[in-house]
Amino acid sequence: MAHTFLIQPGRWAMQGHWLERNELPVSVMGKTLVGWSRDDWFTMVTKLIFPGTERKEISLQYRGRMDAGERQYTFVLQHSLLGRVEGEGWLAQESIVQRYWAIGDRQRRSGFETLYRLNENTYYLSSGIMAGHYLTSTMEATLERQLE
């Protein structure tokens, strides 16, 4: 099964739920744009909003590199909650797994994401952000490729 998310340029819509410690889940919606240059560098921009709440939007701007034919990649990320971030990802058979860590962060925040491929146009995302050894937030969402 070949991956379409991240591997191919495209636009994706996201819808799901965000959960923080000691809080009720809230709806989250977002969009992700993926682009590739000719020299194996990718960019990915994501914006998350929380309809019907006072919660501020979250923005993520990735720049990463994956050599042709490889199954691992590295990236840097500007995250509106975490600041400067570095990370790595693996392309597994049915999923894409990423982990990342905030640079110079006193709270030792880090995160992880698993994008499970349901079909070529749909992925299921499960992610979390941690401070030290403790989860601070999680998100579950479905990503749908926009084919217009």
Buried (B, 14 or more C-beta within 10 A) or exposed (E): EEBBBBBEEBEBBBEBEBBBEEEEEBBBBBBBBBEBEEEBEBBBBBBBBBEEEEBEEBBBBBBBBBEEEEEEBEBBBBBEBBEEBEBBBEBBEEBBBBBBBBEEBEEEBBBBBBBBBEEEBBBBBBBBBBBEEEEBBBBBBBBBBEEE
